[in-house]
Amino acid sequence: MAGSANKKVLVARFDRETLSGFVRSPDGFEADGFDLLTPEGAHVRIPYRETKVVCFVRDLEAGETWQKQRSFATRPKSPGIWLRFAFRDGDTLEGIAPNNLMLLEGFGFSVIPPDPTFQNQRVFVPRAAVTEVLVLGVIGSPLKRRKPVAEAARQGQLGLFGEDAG
């Protein structure tokens, strides 16, 4: 299919070891789970109920690094919806989702993690893995339009050389 590719992933699962491999993205995620191709060439079907997160990574050998930085230290700068996920086992994770309802996925949430420049480029959180999703903020909202600088500067100022301020 056009636009799909095999991506490197680390799959963190509840009560089981982490798996590494390749998943077909974006069409590899189906209603009940997804297919993983391991580095050894084995095909594994993983249901969402066992999956905590799917980390799209740069390097499979670097290991599971998504747990080191789970929240933003300050308000994120990237545009989108700032979310906090509460997992079934009590863990939490923050991320930025696109501020476009057409891009929301039916089986889970695809977010940019707090440190996308390191190992994790994107994280997929299945709906079955979370008990709560909180919106912490909307970054770059089109609802807040700033006044142009020239207009804001003119308001309340006296005009120079006989100009009126308003």
C-alpha positions in Angstrom: 0.0 0.0 0.0 1.1 3.6 -0.6 2.4 5.4 2.4 3.0 2.3 4.6 6.4 1.2 5.8 8.0 -1.2 8.3 9.0 0.8 11.4 11.4 -0.2 14.2 9.4 -0.6 17.5 9.8 -1.7 21.1 6.6 -3.1 22.6 6.3 -2.7 26.3 3.7 -5.2 27.6 1.9 -5.7 30.9 3.4 -8.5 33.0 5.7 -9.7 30.2 9.1 -8.9 28.6 9.5 -6.1 26.1 9.6 -7.2 22.5 11.5 -5.6 19.6 10.9 -5.8 15.9 9.1 -4.1 13.0 5.5 -3.1 12.6 3.8 -2.0 9.4 2.7 1.6 9.9 0.1 3.0 9.7 -2.0 0.1 8.4 -0.5 -2.5 10.8 -2.7 -1.6 13.7 -6.1 -3.4 13.5 -9.2 -3.6 15.7 -7.9 -6.2 18.2 -4.1 -5.9 17.9 -1.1 -5.7 15.6 1.5 -7.9 13.9 5.1 -7.7 14.9 8.0 -9.1 12.8 10.9 -9.9 15.2 14.5 -9.3 14.2 14.9 -13.1 13.9 12.1 -13.2 11.4 9.2 -14.6 13.5 5.7 -13.3 13.1 3.9 -12.4 16.4 0.3 -11.3 16.9 0.1 -8.9 19.9 -3.3 -8.0 21.3 -3.9 -4.5 22.7 -5.0 -5.9 26.1 -1.4 -7.1 26.7 0.3 -4.0 25.3 1.2 -1.0 27.4 3.0 1.2 24.7 4.5 0.7 21.3 7.6 2.9 21.0 8.7 3.9 17.5 12.5 4.0 18.0 15.6 5.0 16.2 17.6 2.0 17.3 16.4 -1.4 18.5 19.6 -2.1 20.5 19.3 1.0 22.7 16.6 -0.7 24.8 13.5 0.5 26.5 14.1 4.2 27.2 10.5 5.6 27.3 10.3 5.1 31.1 13.2 7.5 31.9 11.4 10.7 31.0 7.6 10.2 31.2 6.6 13.8 31.7 7.5 17.3 30.4 9.7 19.3 32.7 8.0 22.5 31.4 5.1 23.4 29.2 5.8 21.9 25.8 6.5 24.2 22.8 5.2 21.8 20.0 1.7 22.6 18.8 -0.9 20.0 19.7 -2.9 18.6 22.6 -0.9 17.9 25.7 -2.1 14.6 27.2 -1.4 12.6 30.4 -2.2 8.9 30.2 -2.9 6.8 33.4 -2.2 3.1 32.7 -4.0 0.2 34.3 -1.0 -0.6 36.5 -0.8 3.0 37.9 2.0 4.3 35.6 1.6 7.6 33.8 3.0 9.0 30.6 2.6 12.5 28.9 2.7 13.3 25.2 1.6 15.7 22.5 -1.2 14.5 20.1 -2.0 16.3 16.9 -4.7 19.1 17.3 -6.7 17.6 14.4 -9.6 15.3 15.1 -9.2 13.7 11.7 -5.8 12.3 12.8 -7.2 10.5 15.9 -6.9 6.8 15.7 -9.7 4.5 16.8 -7.6 1.9 18.6 -5.3 4.2 20.6 -3.4 7.4 20.7 -0.2 8.3 18.7 1.8 10.9 20.6 5.1 12.6 20.6 6.9 11.8 23.9 8.6 14.3 26.2 12.0 13.7 24.7 11.6 12.8 21.0 15.1 13.8 20.1 16.6 10.8 22.0 15.5 7.2 21.3 11.7 7.4 21.1 10.3 9.3 18.1 6.7 8.5 18.7 4.6 6.4 21.1 1.4 4.6 20.4 -0.8 4.0 23.5 -3.6 1.5 23.0 -7.0 2.5 24.5 -7.1 -0.8 26.3 -4.0 0.1 28.2 -5.3 3.2 29.9 -7.8 4.0 32.6 -7.8 7.8 32.1 -6.6 10.3 29.5 -6.4 13.9 30.7 -6.0 17.0 28.5 -3.4 19.2 30.3 -3.4 21.9 27.7 -3.8 22.9 24.1 -0.6 24.3 22.6 -0.8 26.7 19.7 -4.5 26.9 19.8 -6.0 28.9 16.9 -8.6 30.2 19.4 -6.1 32.6 20.9 -5.2 35.2 18.3 -2.6 37.7 19.3 -3.1 41.2 18.3 -0.6 42.5 15.8 2.3 44.2 17.5 1.6 47.5 15.7 -2.0 47.6 16.9 -1.2 46.6 20.4 1.6 49.2 20.6 -0.8 52.0 19.4 -3.5 51.3 21.9 -3.1 53.7 24.8 -0.2 55.6 23.4 -0.1 59.2 22.5 0.6 59.9 18.8 3.8 61.5 17.8 4.0 64.5 15.6 0.3 65.3 15.9 -1.0 61.7 15.0 -4.0 60.3 16.8 -3.5 57.1 18.8 -6.8 55.6 17.7 
